[in-house]
Amino acid sequence: MIEHGVRTEAPGLLIAHGLYGSGRNWGVIAKRLSDTRHVVAVDMRNHGASDWQDTHSYRDMAGDLAEVLETLEGPYDVLGHSMGGKAAMVLALTRPELVNRLVVADIAPVAYAHTQIHYIKAMQAVDLSGIAKRSDAADQLLPLVDNPDLVPFFLQALDVKNKRWLLNLDVLEKDMAHILGFPDISTAYEGKTLFLSGALSDYVKREDRAQIKALFPAAHFAKIPGAGHWLHAEKPREFEAAVRTWLG
C-alpha cells in the first residue's frame, strides 16, 4: 500500500489498479492528486507486494479493499481501472457505506469475451534463471506479446534480483473466467459514480449503459479524447484533470 499526502477535509482517495499492474503504476497520478487529499494506491491480491491467495474473484478483491478502508476509517472516494474498476464496483455494491464516490476507469459491469491468458503464457515462458536486467527478459517477451507497448508494463512486475514475477500467474490463469466476468449482484449503489473511458477504447459500449444504470443509477459518463484502454498511462494529465474536476 502506497500512501501520499495527509488527511484533509476532503475525502481520501483509494486507487485499485488493473490486471498485471500494481500500486506503483499509479504513483505519479496518486502523488499529484494528494495535494488536496490523502491518497492510497494498493496492490491487489496476487499482485505486487500483496499476499498470494488461492482465489482471484471480484468478491475476494472487494473484500480486500473493504479491509483496507476499514483500517483507514473510510468512507473514501474509490477509483478503479479495468480489473480494479470491477473490484471497486463490487465493493460499492456490497459495502456502500465505505464508498463516498466511485470512479470507474474504462470497464463495465459485464462479462468480456476476450482473454488475457496469452499474456500469462508469455510471462510464464520467460526463462528467468539467466536474467541480469529487465532488458534480458524484454528480449524474450517481445516475440511473444502482440502489443510491444505492453512489454515495459509487464516488466514492472518483474523482480530481477530474485528472478521472479510479482504476479501469481498460476492463480490468475486459473481464475481468468472470474476476472473476465462480473458477479451477479441485485443491489444498486446510489452514490455518485463516474464512468471515465478512453474515446478509442471499446471496453464500455453504449449497449452496456442499461446494465450500468441498473446498478449505478447516479452514473455519469465521460471520455478522454485520444486515449485507449490504458487511459491513465496514455493521457495522464487529462486523466488527472478529469478525476480532479469530478471529485472537486
Residue frames as qw, qx, qy, qz and C-alpha x, y, z in Angstrom:
[[0.000, 0.889, 0.457, 0.000, 0.00, 0.00, 0.00],
 [0.432, 0.141, 0.023, 0.890, 1.50, 3.33, -1.11],
 [0.125, -0.837, -0.480, 0.233, 0.25, 6.45, 0.66],
 [0.346, 0.312, 0.117, 0.877, 0.55, 10.05, -0.49],
 [0.196, -0.555, -0.104, -0.802, -0.44, 13.28, 1.24],
 [0.026, -0.050, -0.750, 0.659, -2.15, 13.78, 4.56],
 [0.031, -0.608, -0.794, 0.000, -5.75, 13.71, 5.66],
 [0.032, -0.051, -0.023, -0.998, -7.66, 16.87, 4.92],
 [0.486, 0.266, 0.426, -0.716, -11.29, 17.87, 4.99],
 [0.630, 0.356, -0.438, -0.534, -11.61, 16.38, 1.52],
 [0.955, -0.108, 0.222, -0.167, -12.43, 12.66, 1.42],
 [0.369, -0.492, 0.725, 0.312, -9.44, 10.39, 0.93],
 [0.723, 0.479, -0.285, -0.408, -8.98, 8.50, -2.35],
 [0.678, -0.241, 0.691, 0.068, -8.30, 4.77, -2.72],
 [0.503, 0.581, -0.451, -0.454, -6.89, 3.60, -6.09],
 [0.799, -0.062, 0.597, -0.036, -7.23, 0.00, -7.33],
 [0.073, 0.535, -0.636, -0.551, -5.04, -0.96, -10.31],
 [0.833, 0.303, -0.150, -0.438, -5.83, -3.30, -13.19],
 [0.989, -0.016, 0.133, 0.066, -4.68, -6.79, -14.15],
 [0.818, 0.216, -0.056, 0.531, -0.89, -7.31, -14.10],
 [0.118, 0.787, -0.101, 0.597, -0.44, -3.85, -12.54],
 [0.560, -0.295, -0.537, 0.557, 0.46, -2.54, -9.10],
 [0.196, -0.902, -0.290, 0.253, 0.01, 0.49, -6.92],
 [0.441, -0.443, 0.278, 0.730, 3.39, 1.74, -8.18],
 [0.326, 0.390, 0.610, 0.608, 1.92, 2.15, -11.67],
 [0.097, -0.853, -0.439, -0.266, -0.27, 4.91, -10.21],
 [0.570, -0.388, -0.256, 0.678, 2.50, 6.68, -8.28],
 [0.201, 0.090, 0.154, 0.963, 2.65, 9.89, -10.32],
 [0.314, -0.513, -0.460, -0.654, -1.11, 10.39, -10.53],
 [0.616, -0.585, -0.510, 0.136, -1.59, 9.45, -6.86],
 [0.486, -0.277, -0.198, 0.805, 1.09, 11.91, -5.77],
 [0.033, 0.226, 0.247, 0.942, -0.34, 14.74, -7.87],
 [0.456, -0.558, -0.501, -0.479, -3.88, 14.15, -6.56],
 [0.626, -0.439, -0.524, 0.374, -2.57, 14.10, -2.99],
 [0.219, 0.251, -0.125, 0.935, -2.09, 17.88, -2.95],
 [0.417, -0.337, 0.009, -0.844, -5.62, 18.22, -1.58],
 [0.875, -0.254, 0.021, -0.412, -6.39, 14.82, -0.04],
 [0.476, -0.418, 0.774, -0.017, -4.97, 11.58, 1.35],
 [0.762, 0.407, -0.336, -0.375, -4.40, 9.10, -1.49],
 [0.589, -0.336, 0.734, -0.040, -3.74, 5.36, -1.12],
 [0.671, 0.429, -0.477, -0.371, -2.75, 3.12, -4.04],
 [0.767, -0.305, 0.532, -0.189, -2.99, -0.56, -3.14],
 [0.183, 0.306, -0.884, -0.303, -1.51, -3.72, -4.60],
 [0.829, -0.062, -0.092, -0.548, -4.40, -6.06, -5.35],
 [0.794, -0.288, 0.531, -0.070, -4.16, -9.67, -4.19],
 [0.849, 0.174, 0.414, 0.279, -1.78, -11.83, -6.25],
 [0.467, 0.771, 0.054, 0.431, -0.05, -8.64, -7.48],
 [0.078, 0.799, -0.293, 0.519, 2.94, -6.61, -6.35],
 [0.096, 0.363, -0.743, 0.553, 3.76, -6.78, -2.66],
 [0.710, -0.219, 0.174, -0.647, 0.36, -8.18, -1.63],
 [0.522, -0.210, 0.815, -0.136, -0.09, -11.74, -0.43],
 [0.357, 0.129, -0.776, -0.504, -0.65, -14.54, -2.91],
 [0.610, 0.025, 0.526, -0.592, -4.03, -16.18, -2.43],
 [0.348, 0.058, 0.915, 0.194, -5.65, -19.29, -3.92],
 [0.293, 0.687, 0.661, 0.072, -8.56, -17.36, -5.45],
 [0.178, -0.174, 0.159, 0.955, -8.99, -14.21, -7.50],
 [0.041, 0.649, 0.716, 0.255, -12.68, -13.34, -7.68],
 [0.016, 0.558, 0.067, 0.827, -14.22, -9.88, -7.52],
 [0.651, -0.686, -0.210, -0.248, -15.95, -10.63, -4.22],
 [0.810, -0.251, -0.160, 0.505, -12.50, -11.55, -2.85],
 [0.424, 0.267, 0.020, 0.865, -10.93, -8.35, -4.16],
 [0.278, -0.687, -0.194, -0.643, -13.83, -6.21, -2.91],
 [0.774, -0.587, -0.232, 0.045, -13.40, -7.81, 0.49],
 [0.695, -0.053, -0.102, 0.710, -9.71, -6.93, 0.45],
 [0.126, 0.476, 0.099, 0.865, -10.50, -3.30, -0.40],
 [0.537, -0.705, -0.268, -0.378, -13.10, -3.21, 2.37],
 [0.795, -0.409, -0.227, 0.386, -10.45, -4.34, 4.88],
 [0.467, 0.168, -0.012, 0.868, -8.16, -1.51, 3.76],
 [0.154, -0.583, -0.200, -0.772, -10.93, 1.07, 4.04],
 [0.688, -0.641, -0.329, -0.083, -11.88, -0.18, 7.48],
 [0.700, -0.278, -0.163, 0.638, -8.31, 0.42, 8.66],
 [0.250, 0.239, 0.128, 0.930, -8.40, 3.88, 7.04],
 [0.068, 0.508, 0.601, -0.613, -11.70, 4.60, 8.75],
 [0.057, 0.249, 0.587, 0.768, -13.49, 5.31, 5.44],
 [0.745, 0.536, 0.385, 0.096, -15.61, 6.19, 3.60],
 [0.286, -0.454, 0.423, 0.730, -13.16, 7.16, 0.87],
 [0.629, 0.611, -0.167, -0.450, -13.63, 8.03, -2.75],
 [0.714, -0.158, 0.655, 0.190, -12.64, 4.95, -4.76],
 [0.469, 0.687, -0.354, -0.428, -11.02, 4.88, -8.21],
 [0.710, -0.150, 0.679, 0.113, -10.50, 1.60, -10.05],
 [0.374, 0.572, -0.490, -0.541, -9.15, 0.82, -13.52],
 [0.574, 0.230, -0.734, -0.280, -10.13, -2.29, -15.51],
 [0.610, -0.205, -0.754, 0.132, -9.94, -5.25, -13.08],
 [0.214, -0.143, -0.522, 0.813, -9.61, -2.75, -10.24],
 [0.346, -0.070, -0.121, -0.928, -12.68, -0.96, -11.58],
 [0.669, -0.228, -0.614, -0.351, -14.72, -4.13, -11.37],
 [0.507, -0.207, -0.684, 0.482, -13.45, -4.76, -7.83],
 [0.003, 0.039, 0.261, -0.965, -14.35, -1.18, -6.91],
 [0.514, -0.176, -0.360, -0.758, -17.85, -1.63, -8.35],
 [0.675, -0.273, -0.684, -0.034, -18.41, -4.81, -6.33],
 [0.323, -0.126, -0.539, 0.767, -17.13, -3.01, -3.23],
 [0.222, -0.043, 0.039, -0.973, -19.62, -0.17, -3.78],
 [0.625, -0.182, -0.506, -0.567, -22.47, -2.60, -4.43],
 [0.729, -0.258, -0.627, 0.094, -21.76, -4.76, -1.37],
 [0.504, -0.459, -0.385, 0.622, -20.28, -2.25, 1.12],
 [0.204, 0.762, 0.288, 0.543, -21.72, 1.12, 0.06],
 [0.438, -0.891, -0.112, 0.053, -21.08, 2.66, 3.47],
 [0.682, -0.411, 0.233, 0.558, -17.33, 2.55, 2.72],
 [0.440, 0.250, 0.459, 0.730, -17.53, 4.34, -0.64],
 [0.042, 0.589, 0.220, -0.777, -18.11, 8.08, -0.78],
 [0.582, 0.665, -0.104, -0.456, -17.94, 8.42, -4.58],
 [0.797, -0.018, 0.561, 0.221, -16.85, 6.00, -7.28],
 [0.338, 0.726, -0.388, -0.457, -14.71, 6.48, -10.40],
 [0.848, 0.074, 0.518, 0.081, -14.63, 3.51, -12.80],
 [0.069, 0.701, -0.472, -0.531, -11.90, 3.77, -15.44],
 [0.460, 0.426, -0.613, -0.480, -12.62, 2.08, -18.78],
 [0.106, -0.030, -0.993, 0.028, -14.55, -1.00, -17.69],
 [0.588, -0.234, -0.179, -0.753, -18.22, -2.00, -17.40],
 [0.503, -0.217, 0.723, -0.422, -20.02, -4.40, -15.02],
 [0.871, 0.330, -0.065, -0.357, -20.32, -7.03, -17.75],
 [0.812, -0.191, 0.493, 0.249, -18.54, -10.19, -18.88],
 [0.259, 0.754, -0.424, -0.431, -15.94, -9.86, -21.63],
 [0.962, 0.253, 0.068, -0.076, -15.23, -12.40, -24.35],
 [0.505, 0.692, -0.465, 0.224, -11.56, -11.59, -24.92],
 [0.892, -0.382, -0.152, 0.189, -8.93, -13.42, -22.90],
 [0.044, -0.906, 0.409, -0.106, -5.71, -12.38, -21.22],
 [0.936, -0.235, 0.249, 0.082, -4.33, -15.92, -20.98],
 [0.786, 0.496, -0.027, 0.368, -1.82, -15.38, -23.79],
 [0.056, 0.831, -0.334, 0.441, -0.04, -12.72, -21.74],
 [0.731, -0.528, 0.390, -0.187, 0.22, -15.10, -18.79],
 [0.956, 0.156, 0.173, 0.180, 1.63, -17.78, -21.08],
 [0.502, 0.745, -0.176, 0.403, 4.16, -15.28, -22.42],
 [0.253, -0.780, 0.429, -0.378, 5.38, -14.35, -18.95],
 [0.880, -0.296, 0.356, -0.101, 5.49, -18.00, -17.88],
 [0.893, 0.393, 0.047, 0.214, 7.61, -18.78, -20.95],
 [0.175, 0.872, -0.364, 0.278, 10.39, -16.36, -19.95],
 [0.847, -0.079, -0.377, 0.366, 13.46, -18.19, -18.62],
 [0.260, -0.936, 0.064, -0.228, 14.25, -16.10, -15.57],
 [0.881, -0.363, 0.028, 0.301, 17.25, -18.15, -14.48],
 [0.679, 0.078, 0.149, 0.714, 19.74, -16.22, -16.61],
 [0.119, 0.866, 0.236, 0.425, 18.39, -12.68, -16.49],
 [0.514, -0.175, -0.294, 0.787, 20.58, -9.94, -15.05],
 [0.080, 0.251, 0.079, -0.961, 18.46, -6.94, -16.06],
 [0.547, 0.470, 0.461, -0.516, 14.97, -6.21, -17.31],
 [0.448, 0.611, -0.392, -0.522, 16.12, -5.93, -20.92],
 [0.017, -0.232, 0.966, 0.112, 17.12, -9.60, -20.81],
 [0.332, 0.363, 0.820, -0.294, 13.51, -10.51, -20.10],
 [0.412, 0.656, 0.052, -0.630, 12.27, -7.96, -22.63],
 [0.197, 0.452, -0.737, -0.462, 14.22, -9.72, -25.39],
 [0.058, 0.090, 0.994, 0.001, 12.33, -12.93, -24.56],
 [0.277, 0.517, 0.627, -0.513, 8.93, -11.28, -24.13],
 [0.234, 0.510, -0.211, -0.800, 8.83, -9.15, -27.27],
 [0.243, 0.128, -0.809, -0.520, 8.34, -12.04, -29.74],
 [0.125, -0.287, -0.942, 0.125, 5.57, -13.48, -27.53],
 [0.072, 0.593, 0.496, -0.630, 3.43, -10.35, -26.99],
 [0.399, 0.612, 0.576, 0.366, 1.15, -8.94, -29.70],
 [0.020, 0.962, 0.113, 0.248, 1.49, -5.35, -28.45],
 [0.659, 0.202, -0.340, 0.639, 5.11, -4.27, -27.82],
 [0.135, -0.620, 0.147, -0.759, 3.88, -1.29, -25.78],
 [0.800, -0.507, -0.091, -0.307, 2.74, -3.75, -23.09],
 [0.826, 0.111, -0.412, 0.368, 6.19, -5.27, -22.56],
 [0.196, 0.389, -0.430, 0.791, 7.56, -2.42, -20.37],
 [0.604, -0.423, 0.072, -0.671, 4.32, -2.56, -18.36],
 [0.949, -0.157, -0.267, -0.063, 4.69, -6.31, -17.74],
 [0.667, 0.262, -0.433, 0.546, 8.36, -5.85, -16.82],
 [0.217, -0.582, 0.299, -0.724, 7.38, -3.52, -13.96],
 [0.855, -0.351, 0.102, -0.369, 6.08, -6.71, -12.30],
 [0.880, 0.218, -0.353, 0.229, 9.46, -8.46, -12.59],
 [0.552, -0.786, 0.279, 0.028, 11.68, -8.83, -9.53],
 [0.645, 0.626, -0.430, 0.088, 15.05, -9.11, -11.31],
 [0.112, -0.617, 0.695, -0.351, 17.10, -9.60, -8.14],
 [0.557, -0.142, 0.748, -0.332, 15.07, -12.62, -7.02],
 [0.146, 0.155, -0.824, -0.525, 14.27, -13.76, -10.57],
 [0.089, 0.423, 0.887, -0.162, 10.53, -13.97, -10.06],
 [0.124, -0.497, -0.426, -0.746, 7.32, -12.35, -11.23],
 [0.102, 0.064, 0.559, -0.820, 5.45, -10.28, -8.65],
 [0.659, 0.058, -0.184, -0.727, 2.29, -11.86, -10.06],
 [0.538, -0.075, 0.815, -0.204, 0.67, -15.12, -9.03],
 [0.344, 0.308, -0.572, -0.678, 0.41, -16.22, -12.66],
 [0.138, -0.094, -0.983, -0.076, -0.93, -19.71, -11.89],
 [0.099, 0.503, 0.712, -0.479, -3.93, -18.40, -9.91],
 [0.268, 0.523, -0.080, -0.805, -4.57, -15.57, -12.37],
 [0.275, 0.174, -0.793, -0.515, -4.69, -18.19, -15.13],
 [0.075, -0.249, -0.955, 0.143, -6.93, -20.50, -13.09],
 [0.073, 0.634, 0.593, -0.491, -9.41, -17.73, -12.27],
 [0.097, -0.074, 0.393, 0.911, -9.36, -15.92, -15.62],
 [0.152, -0.516, -0.741, -0.401, -13.07, -16.67, -16.11],
 [0.311, -0.741, -0.476, 0.358, -13.80, -14.75, -12.89],
 [0.288, -0.420, 0.105, 0.854, -11.56, -11.87, -13.99],
 [0.010, 0.113, 0.589, 0.800, -13.31, -11.57, -17.35],
 [0.254, -0.568, -0.746, -0.235, -16.78, -11.94, -15.81],
 [0.165, -0.352, 0.261, -0.884, -18.79, -9.96, -13.29],
 [0.018, -0.173, -0.921, 0.349, -20.71, -11.40, -10.30],
 [0.258, -0.551, -0.619, -0.496, -24.49, -11.44, -10.26],
 [0.166, -0.220, -0.527, 0.804, -25.45, -8.74, -7.74],
 [0.024, -0.669, -0.687, -0.283, -29.01, -7.49, -7.37],
 [0.257, -0.789, -0.297, 0.472, -28.38, -4.44, -5.20],
 [0.417, 0.762, 0.134, 0.476, -27.61, -0.96, -6.55],
 [0.482, -0.289, -0.207, 0.801, -25.11, 1.68, -5.45],
 [0.096, 0.892, 0.439, 0.038, -26.89, 5.02, -5.17],
 [0.382, -0.704, 0.081, 0.593, -23.79, 7.16, -4.73],
 [0.372, 0.846, -0.195, -0.329, -22.23, 9.43, -7.33],
 [0.778, -0.091, 0.537, 0.313, -20.37, 7.40, -9.95],
 [0.318, 0.772, -0.318, -0.449, -18.25, 8.45, -12.92],
 [0.869, 0.147, 0.415, 0.226, -17.55, 6.02, -15.77],
 [0.057, 0.855, -0.335, -0.391, -14.44, 7.54, -17.35],
 [0.878, 0.202, 0.402, 0.165, -13.41, 5.85, -20.60],
 [0.282, -0.375, 0.501, 0.728, -10.87, 6.21, -23.36],
 [0.556, 0.550, 0.016, -0.623, -12.52, 7.52, -26.53],
 [0.456, 0.478, -0.682, -0.315, -10.53, 4.98, -28.57],
 [0.122, -0.139, 0.954, -0.238, -11.44, 2.05, -26.30],
 [0.579, -0.163, -0.524, -0.604, -14.35, -0.35, -26.82],
 [0.236, -0.034, -0.882, 0.408, -14.47, -1.64, -23.24],
 [0.190, 0.435, 0.586, -0.657, -17.53, 0.44, -22.32],
 [0.064, 0.255, 0.706, 0.657, -20.11, 0.18, -25.08],
 [0.362, -0.159, -0.027, -0.918, -23.31, 2.17, -25.43],
 [0.722, -0.220, -0.533, -0.383, -25.29, -1.06, -25.07],
 [0.515, -0.097, -0.702, 0.483, -23.71, -1.54, -21.61],
 [0.070, -0.293, 0.220, -0.928, -25.34, 1.61, -20.27],
 [0.691, -0.392, -0.290, -0.534, -28.63, -0.07, -19.33],
 [0.824, -0.225, -0.462, 0.237, -26.77, -2.52, -17.07],
 [0.377, 0.160, -0.340, 0.847, -24.61, 0.27, -15.68],
 [0.297, -0.372, 0.009, -0.879, -27.66, 2.43, -14.87],
 [0.779, -0.373, -0.425, -0.270, -29.43, -0.52, -13.24],
 [0.770, -0.244, -0.399, 0.434, -26.54, -1.00, -10.81],
 [0.367, -0.269, -0.141, 0.879, -25.37, 2.63, -10.61],
 [0.183, 0.790, 0.577, 0.101, -28.43, 4.85, -11.15],
 [0.105, -0.944, -0.008, 0.314, -26.44, 8.05, -10.47],
 [0.713, -0.075, 0.396, 0.573, -23.82, 7.19, -13.09],
 [0.278, 0.881, -0.111, -0.367, -22.29, 9.87, -15.29],
 [0.861, 0.198, 0.310, 0.352, -20.21, 9.16, -18.40],
 [0.084, 0.919, -0.257, -0.288, -17.15, 10.91, -19.82],
 [0.908, 0.263, 0.124, 0.302, -14.48, 10.09, -22.40],
 [0.335, -0.725, 0.311, 0.516, -10.86, 11.20, -22.76],
 [0.676, 0.712, -0.083, -0.172, -10.10, 12.03, -26.42],
 [0.452, 0.690, -0.562, 0.065, -7.22, 10.15, -27.98],
 [0.290, -0.439, 0.790, -0.316, -6.99, 7.59, -25.16],
 [0.637, 0.010, -0.721, -0.273, -7.48, 3.84, -25.31],
 [0.777, -0.450, -0.436, -0.062, -7.97, 1.33, -22.50],
 [0.663, -0.249, -0.296, 0.641, -4.78, 2.44, -20.68],
 [0.085, 0.879, 0.258, 0.392, -6.14, 5.97, -20.48],
 [0.487, -0.864, 0.048, 0.115, -4.27, 6.94, -17.30],
 [0.679, -0.312, 0.378, 0.546, -0.92, 5.98, -18.87],
 [0.475, 0.445, 0.480, 0.588, -1.68, 7.34, -22.35],
 [0.005, -0.696, -0.165, -0.699, -3.18, 10.68, -21.23],
 [0.497, -0.306, -0.627, 0.517, -2.09, 11.11, -17.60],
 [0.049, -0.067, -0.178, 0.980, -2.61, 14.87, -17.41],
 [0.454, -0.187, -0.382, -0.783, -6.06, 14.69, -18.97],
 [0.623, -0.311, -0.718, -0.016, -6.97, 11.75, -16.74],
 [0.358, -0.227, -0.527, 0.737, -5.82, 13.56, -13.62],
 [0.139, -0.023, -0.015, -0.990, -7.73, 16.70, -14.63],
 [0.546, -0.266, -0.557, -0.567, -10.94, 14.75, -15.24],
 [0.604, -0.345, -0.682, 0.228, -10.73, 12.96, -11.90],
 [0.259, -0.145, -0.360, 0.884, -9.75, 16.12, -10.02],
 [0.269, -0.140, -0.193, -0.933, -12.61, 18.12, -11.56],
 [0.615, -0.325, -0.598, -0.399, -15.20, 15.45, -10.85],
 [0.585, -0.336, -0.620, 0.400, -14.08, 14.80, -7.28],
 [0.184, -0.041, -0.229, 0.955, -13.86, 18.54, -6.67]]
